Amino acid sequence: MRRVATTLAAVLLLAVLAPGAGAARPDNTNWVWANGIPTDDIDNDAQARAEMLQALGLFLGTGQGFELDRDMTRAEAAVMLVRFLGAERTALGGTWAHPFRDVPAWVDPYIGWLYQNGLTKGMSAVRFGAQERTTLKHYAIFLARALRGPDIPDEAWTVCATPDEVRLWDEVNQSFARAAAVGLSVRALLLPRTAQGGGGSMAQWLVDQGVFTAAQFEEAAWGILPSGYKEDPLARYVAGVRVAVCEEADLVPAAASEYGDRDRLHAARVSPDGVAELFALDAKTLAVRAVDRYQTDPRVRGFVYIGTVDSPEGRIDGLVERYEAEDGSPAGVGGLLCWNGSAIAHVVTRDALWGSVAETLRADLSKAFGEGFGRIEDAQGTRRTFLTDGRLLVAGIDTLFLFAPDVSGGLVRRACPAGAQVLMFGAGGMAVTQRAAADNTVTIECLDVRTGAVTDTYTVAPDRAGEEGRRTLAAENQWNSGYFLGEAGLYGEAGLYRLIDGRLRQLTDRPVLSVAFRRNNPEPVFLTHAPGERIQGSHGPGGDRIMEARLDGSFGTLLVNDPPHGIVVTGLVGSTDYAQEVIFYGEPVSGAQRADGVYTYMTHTYMTEGRGISVLEYEAADPETADGWDPDDPDAYKAGYVQKEQARLTAVGYHT
C-alpha cells in the first residue's frame, strides 16, 4: 500500500454515530493510514469496507480486484455517484446525451445521466477528464450532492469530509486512492439524506429505492458498521435501517450491553412488585436465547453492563442494577449480578457495594466506549468500575471486588483504605490508588488486588499552602504507549508514573500537564513547570518547558524558558514526521503579539538545547475579528499572525 503522509491536522477525525441507545463497535476500528479516511466506531479496514460495498452493489472493483491502492479516476467516481443515487439501472437503460468528447463507452451512460440531471459539469465545455485522477474534495462534492441534492454549493463537501482530510490527500499526498473513496462512501451511508425533503440516512434511502434490501444490508454491514438498539419495541438499527426486531415485548436493553460480547445482548423486564426477568438475546437477530428471574427492589428499572470475565464455567457478564425514583428520575445504582447467559446470581448487594452513597452513584455511559464498557462513577466523577486484561474490578465503598479467572473462586475481596481513589486498573490485576491526608500530602500506591500486596508507594508533599496546593493525579490523565507491551501511565501535578510489569515507577515528581510520544521513540515527552509556579493562560492552565524522560532514568530538555519565551504551553502533540521534534499548542502572554487564539509551534532540538521554535499555525477564537480577515479567503489572516509571532520569538533568542 502507498505510504500516506500525515499532517498535524490529520489527527482530527470525523465522528459518525449510529442512531439508538448506543453503537456496538466492530472489531477493527484502528486508524488505517493506508486509506486515510478513518471514521469513529466502524471497521476501518479498507478491504473489509470494500467487500461490504461490493455486496451492496455500490463498488464492484475491476478485473484486477479492488485495486484499493490505485488513484480513483473521475470516471470511476461518476459510476459510484450514480450507484449512490440508486440510478444505475435507469442510467444503463437509457440514452443520455452529453457534450464531452473524452468519455469511454463503458462509462458513457453514467456520465450522460449525471449531466442530464445537473450533477456534473465536466472540466470544460467538451472535456470531462474521465481518466484523470479525481481529488478527495471533488469526490466529497459528488457524495454531498447525493445526500443534499444537485443544487448545493461546492462548499457543501464538508458534510462528507474534513478539511484535514482534504489537506492530507489533495495537498500533501496529491493523490486520492480508491481505498479513500471507499472510506468516504461507507461514511456517507451513515449520514442523513436531506435531498427532496428526506431525513433518514443514506442507507435507508437506498433501501427505499430498492438498491439493496434491509436483509442484504444487515448481512453485509455486520461487523463493519455499528449497531444501535432502540426500545418499544426492542430493535436493532444499522445506519438508521431497522434490521431486526425482538419478538419479546416490553424489553429494555441493558445499558452498554452492545459494547460487550458481540454475540450476546442483555435486556430486562422488571414488574411493579420488583420481579426482574433477565434475557439473553442474539445480538444480531435479537432472538431470545435464555431467561432467568429474581426478586429485587421495585425501584430497579434496568441494568448497566460493566464487563465480561472468563471463568471455568464460561463467560460471565457483570450487570449493575439501575434505580429510578417514583418520578422517573435516576436514583443511583444497585447491586451487582453475575450472568452467564442462562442463570444469574446476586453476587453483591447494593449496601455491601456502595453503602450510603448508592443513591448518588451514576452510570456514565458517555465514557463507556473504549473505557471498559459501562462505568459507574460518583457525583465527583470518581470511577468505580474497571475492565482490563480480562479482569473486572468494582471499587466499593470500602472494599475492592475483583472478578478474574486467575483468582480462587473467580472473586476476591480486598479492603480499601477509607478515602482511597482508584485511578487505574492495569494488566495483571494491578490497581493504582491515591489518598490525601489532612495536610494535603498525597499517597500513591500500586496494589496487586489478586494477592493484596502493595508493590510500590510514593508520597507527594504539597507545593503550596491550602487546599489548592494539593498535588494529585487525575484518572483521565492516562497515557498508553505502543512502544512498550502492556505499559501504561498516569500524570498530573503529582508527577509522571509508568505502570509496567506489575510495578509503578515514578519517572518524575515534577508537575506534568500533558504527555506525548514521538515517532519511533519510546521515551515520553512531558509538559511541565516549576513546582509552586502554576501558570494560567486565557485558555486554561499550562506550562513553560517541555522535557523527555529517558529510558536510562535521566531527563532531556526540549524547550526551556531561558530566556523567557512568553508562551503558556497548553498541550503537546507527538510528532509523526520528525523523530525528535515535538509539536505543541500555546498562546503568547506578553508583547504585542498576544491574541485571542491558539498557536501551533514545533521545537527544534538540533539547535542549542531548548532554543529552537518554529511557528506552524495560528487559529483565532473568532476569525472574523482577527487582523487581516478576508471572507473570500478565510485562512488568509493566519499568515500575518504566524510571521509576527516568529519574529517575536527570534527577537528574544528562539530561532528556527
N, C-alpha and C positions, 0 to 999 in steps of 0.2 A: 504493500500500500504506500501511497505517496506520503512523505513526511510533511505534515501540515505545520507551518509556523504558528506560534501563539503570540498574542499580544496581551498587554496588561488588561485591556478592556475585555478581552475574550473570556476571562474567567467568570463574567457575569452571565447567568443563564436565564432563559425564559422559562418560567414555571407554568405548566399547564395542568390544571386539576380536573379530574373527572367529577361529575355530579354525584351527590349521595352523601351518606354519613361519613364515608372515608374512601380511601383508594388503596387497594391491595397492590403492593409494589412487586413487580415481576423480579425474577432472579437477577438479571444483568442490567443494573441501572448505572453502571460506571460511565465516566466521561470517556467517550471514544473520539480521540482527536483525529483518527483516520477519516471520520465523516464530518467532524467539525460542527455538528448540529446536535449537541446533547440536549435532551428535554427531561425535566424532572419527572420522576415516578414511572417512566416507561423503560422498556428494554432498549438500550441504545446500541445494541449490536447491529451493524449495518446489514449483515447477511440475513439475520432473523427478521428485520423490518422489511427488507426487500421480499422475502418469502411471503410475509403477510400480505403485502400489496399485490403480489402476483396471484395469490389465492383469491383475492377480491377482484381481479381483473383490472387493476389500476397501474400495474407496472409489469411488463411481460419479459423484459430482458431482450437479448439478441441471440444470434446463433452461437456466440461465444460466452453465453451465460449472462449474468447481470452486469458484468464489466463495471463494478462499482468504483474502481479507481480511475476510470476514464472520465474526461470532461463531458458534460452533457451539452448537446447541441441545441440550437434554437428549435430545430425540427422536432427533436425528442421532447422538448419542453411543451411544444404545442400539442403533441399527442397526449401527454399526461394531463394537460389542462382540459382537453375535450373529454377525457375519461372522468375527470373530477367533476365535470358538469353533467355527467350522465348522458352525454350526447354522442357517444361513439357510434351506436347503431344508426342514429339519424345521419351523422356525418358520412358514414360509409354507404348509406343507402340513397344518397342524393348527389346532385351535381352542383358544385358551388364555385362560382366564378371569383377570381381574384386577379390583381394586376401583376403579381410577382413572377419574374422570369427564371428564378433560381430554385424552384421548388421541385424536388424529386417526385416521381409519380406515387410512391408509397405513402407520402405524407400530404399529397395534394388535397384530398377531401377534408382532412383535418384543418389545414390552414385556410382552405376556402370557407369552411363553416365558421371558423373564428372570425375571418374577415367580414363575412356577410352579417354576423351578429355583433359587429363593432367591438370585438375583443382583442384585435391586434391590428396594428397599422404598418408593420414592417419597418425596415431600417431606412428605406427611401420609397419613392413612389412606385418603383419597379423591382426593388430588391428586398427580399425577406431575410436573407442571411441564414438560410436553412442549415448549412453545415458549419456555421461559425459557433464558437462557444458562447453559451448564454452566461449571464452573471447571476449571482445569488439575488441581487436586487430585482433583476428582470423576472426571475422565476418566482420570487415572492410577490411581485406585482400580478403575475398570472394567477397565483393562488388566491390573492386578495380579491381579484375580480370574480373568481369562482365563489368566494364567500360573501362578498358585498355587492356584486353586480358590475356590469360593464362601464358604468358612468363614474366610478370612483376616481379621484385624482391619483396620480402615480405615487404620491407620498403615502398612500394607504398601505404600502408594502409592510409598514411597521406592525400590522396586525398579525403577520406571519413570521417575522424575523426581527432580530435586534440589530441596532446599529453596530454593535461589536461584531456580530457575525458577518455583516456586510464588509466591515473593515478587514476582518480576517481573510475572507475569500476574495473579495474584489480588489482590495488594495495591497494586502500583504502577499497572499498566495498568487493572486492574479490567475485564478482558475476556479472552476466550480465542478467538483466531482459528482458523478451520478449518485454516490453514496450520500452526499449532502442533500441532493434533490429528494432522495428517498426520505431523509430525516425531516425535511420541511413538509413533505407530503403526509407523513404519518402524523406530524404535529397538527396539520390542518384538519385531520379527521376529528380531533377533539374540540376544535374551535367552533363558535356559533356561526351559522349561516343566516345572515340577515337580508340577503337579496330577496326581492319580490315579497317583502313582508314576512319572511320566515324568522324563526327564533330558535329552532333546535340546532343541534350540532350538524356539522357537515356529514358525519357518518349517518345520522338519522335521515338526512335529506337524500343521500344516496340509496338508502334502503327504501325510502318512499318512492324514489324514481325507478326502482326495480333493477338498479345496477348490481346489487347483491342482496341476499336476504339476511334477516336478523340471525338466522341459524348459521349461515355461512360466515357472517361477521363474528359471531360468538366463537366458532371453531378457529378461524384464522387469527383472532386477536388474543386468544387465551395464552397467557404467559408473556404477551408483548405489551398490551395496553392494560392500565389498571382497572380494577372493578370497583364500583361503588354500590352500596346496599341501602335501599330505602324501605321504610316501613309502610304498612297499611295499603296493600299487602306487602309482605317482605318480598323484595325482588332485587335482582342483580342487574346493574346497568354498566355498559361499557361505552364510553364516549357518548352518553346520552341515549343509547339504544337499549331498550329493555330486552334482555336476552334470556332471563329465567325468572320464574315466579314460584314461591313456595306454596304448596297446597295446604299447609297447616295454617290455620287462621290466627290472627292476633299475636304474632310473634314479634318480639323486639330483639334485634341483633345485639349481642354483647359488644359494647364499645371497644374499638381497636382490635376486634377478633379477626378482621380481614388482614391484619398485618402479620398474623402468625402462620401456622401450618396452612399452606395454601389449599390443601385438600379438605380441610375441616373448618367449618364456621360454627360459631356458637350463637344460640338465641334462647330467649326465655319467655315464659308467661307466668306472671305472679297474680294469684287470685286475691280478692279483698281480704280474705282471712289469713293471708301470709303463706299459702302453699305455693312454693316455687317449682315450676317444671323447667328443666333444662334440656335443651335439644342440641344434638349434634347433626349438622347438615353438611351435605356435599357442597363445597364452596363454589363449584361450577354450576351444578344443576339445581341446587337448593333442595334436593330430595332429603327427607328425614332419615338419618341413619340409626339414631338411638335416642332414648329419653329416660330421664330419671327425675325424681322429685324429693323434696324435703320441706320441713316446716321452718319458717323463718319469720322475721318481723314483718308485719303488714306494710311498713313504710318502705320496704325494699321494692324498687321498681325495675330493676335490671341489674346488669353486671358489667364490669370492666375487665377485659382480658389483659393480663400483665406479663404473660410469657409462658414458654413451654420448656420442660425439662425432661430429658430421657431418664428412665428408671428401668430396673429389671422387669417391671410389669408393663413396660411400654411407655409411650409418650404421655406425659402428664401436663395438663394445662392449668395454669393458675388463674382464677377468677375472683374478683373482689366485688362484693355487693355494693350497689349504688342506691342510696336512700333519697327519698323525697318527702317534703313536708306536705301537709294537707292542701296547701295552696299550689302545689306543684313545683315549688322552688327547691333547689338542691339542699339536701340535709346531710352532706358528708358521705363517707363511705363506710362499709361494714366489714363483716367477716371475710375470711379467705377460704376459698374452696379449692380442692384438687379434683380434676375432672379428666378422666381418660377416654372420653368419648362414649362411654357406656354406663359408667357409675360415678357418683360423686361422694365426697367425704367432706364434712365441715371440719377442716383441719384446725383453724384458729378462729376464735370468736372475736367479735368486734371489740369487746372490752379488753381482751388479752392483747390484741394488736395495738390499739390506739389509745385506750383509756379515755380520759375525759376530753381529749382533743378530737375525737372521731367526727363530731359534727362540723368541725372547721376544716377537715381534710377535703381535698378535691381531686378528681381525676383530670389531669391536664392533658387532654388528647391533642392539643395543638403542638405538643412536643413529642407525640408518640412516634412519629415517623423517624426511623433511624436512631431512636433513643431508647430502645428496649421496650417498644410497644407501649401499652397504656401505663402511664406513670402516675403515681399517687404523690401529691405534694401537700404541704401545709399552707396556711394562709400567707406565710412569708416566702413561699416558693422553694422551701427545702424539700428535696426529693426523698421519697420513702421507698420506692421500688426500683430495682435494677435487674437487668438481664444481660449477662456477659458470659461468653465461653460456655454456653450450655448450662449455666447456673443461675438461679433466681434468688435474689436477696430482697427481703422485706424488712425495712427498718421500723420496728415497732416503737412504742413509747419508751421502753427501757430494755428491749430485747431485740437481737438480730435473729431473724429466721432465714436459714439458708436451705434451699431445696437444690440438691445436686446428686448426680449419680455416683459420686465418689465419697459420699459420707454415709455412715451407718444408718440404715433405715430410710435413707433418702431425705431426712430432715434433721437439722441440727439447730439448737437454740444457744445463743451466746448473749450474756449480759452486756448491755451497752451503757457506758457511763452517762449519768444524768447530764443533759445539755450537750452531748456529743452530736455532731452533724456528720452524716456520711456524705463525703464529697464524690467518691468514685468507687466503683466496684470493678476490679480488674481481673485479668486472666488468672486462673488457678485459685480463685476464691479469696483474693486479697482485697480488703476494704481500706480505703484511706479516710480517716476521720479527723475532725478538728473540734476543739472546745476552748472557750475563752474563760479565763479566770476573772475575778473581780477587779484585778489590777490591769486588765486588758492584755495580759500575757496570753498567747495562744499556743496550745499544744497540738501538734500534728502527729498522728500515729498511723502506722501501717499494721493492720491486723489480719492474720490468717484465720478467717472465720471457721474453716474446717477444724482447726486444732485449738483455736483460742489463743495462740501465741502472738504477742506483739513483736514484730520483727524490727521496727525502726521507730524512733521517737525524736521529734525536733520541737524545741521551744523557741518561740519568736517573741521578743520583747517589743512593746510599743515604741514608736519613734516620736510621738508627740503626746502631750498630756490630754486627757479627756477621752470621751467615747469615740470621737472621730479619729483618734490616733491608733485605734486597733488595727493591727496588720494581719489580715486573714487571707485565705484562699477562697476563690469562688468556684462553685461546682461547674458553672458554664464555661469557665476558662480552662478547658481541657484541650490538649493537643495530642495528636497521633502522628507518628512518623512511619512511613512505609519502609524507611531505610533500616529499621530495627524490627525484627519479627517480635510481635507481642508487646512492643513498647508503647507506653502512653505517658502522659504527664499532666501536671497542673501548674498554674501560675497565678500570681496575684501580688498584692502588696507584701505578702509574707515570703515571696521569693519564687524560685523556679524549681520544680521537682520532677524527677523521672521515675516512673514505675516500670521496672523490668526484672524479669526472672524472680518475681516474688519479693523484691526489695524496693523500698522507696529511698531514692537518693536526692539529697538537696544539692542542686547544682549551684545555686547562689541564694543568699538571703537578701539580696538587693530587691527593691520593689520592681515588679515586672508587669507591664501593661499590655504587651502583645508579643506573640511568638510566631516565627515563620521559619521556613526552610528554603534553601537554595537548591538548584538543580544539581544532582549528583553529589550532594554534600550533606552528610548525616548530622552535622553539628547545628543545634538550634540557634537561631538569631533572636535576640530579645530586645525590646524597647524598655528603657529604664530611666530613672532619675536618682539623684542623691536621696538617701533616707531623710525624711522630715522636710523635704523641699518639693512637695507636690505642686504640680504645675497645672493651671486651669486655663484653657483656651475657650473661645466662644462656642466651639463645637464639642466641648467636653474635656475631661482630664487627659493629660498627655505627658510625654517625657521629652528629654532633650539629648539623649545619647542612645546609640544602638551598639550592642555588644554581641559576641558569639561565645557560646560555651563549648570549648573544645573537648575532644574525647579524652585527652590526657589530663583533664581537670583544670587546665589553665583557661584564661579568657583573652579574647581579642577585641579590639575596639574598631568598629566600622564607621562610627560617627561620634565625635566628641563635641563639646560645647566650648572649646577654647581655640580661637577666640569665639565669643558668643555669636551663634548663627541666627538668633532671633526667631527660631521656629519652634512652635509647640507641635511635636510629632504625635499624631493621634492613632496611627496604625501602621502595620507592616504588611507587605506582600512578598512572599517568597519568589524570587526571580526564577524564571524558567529558561531564559535565553542567555543569561550570564551566570557563570558558575560561582562567582564571588560577590557580585554586586547585589544590593538589596533595594527594592522599590518601597517607598514609604509615603504616607499621606501626612499632611500637616498644614499649618497656617502660620504665616509670619505675624508676629505680635508687636513688632516695632518698626518704625520708619514709615515712609510714605507709601510703601507697597502693601501695607495692611489692607485687607479686603474681606468682604463677607462671602467667602468661598473657601474651597479646599484646593490646595496644590498637590501635585504628584511629583515626587523627587526620586532620584536614584543616587546611591552612594558610589564613590569611585575609590576602591581600595588600592589601586595600583599607584596612587599618589601618596604623598605624606599621609601617614595613618590618620584617618578621620577628617581629612581636609579637602575632599573632593565631593561636590554635589552638582548634579545636573537637574534642571527643572524640566520636567516632561510635559506637564499639562496643568491647566487651571480650569476649575469648574465653579462658576458663580452660583451662589444660592438663588439669586434672582437674575438670570442673564439679561433680561430686558432693561435692568437698571445699571448694567455694567458699562464701563467706558468702552466706546467703540462698538456698541451693539448695533447690528445690522439685521433687520428682519429678513432680508433677502439672502443673507449668509449668516445663519445663527451661530456659527462657530468662529466667526472672524475675530471677535473680541479677544479670544483666548491668547492669540499670539502676542499681543501687546503686554498682557499681564505676565506671560512667561518670560519675555525679554527683559522686562523691568526687574522681575524677581531674580533672574540670573545675574543681571548687572549688580543688584544689591549684594548678592552673595559674593560675587567676585571682589567687590569693593571691601568687604570685611575679611577676605582671605580664603574663601572657598572657591576653588577653581574647578572647571570641567575637564 
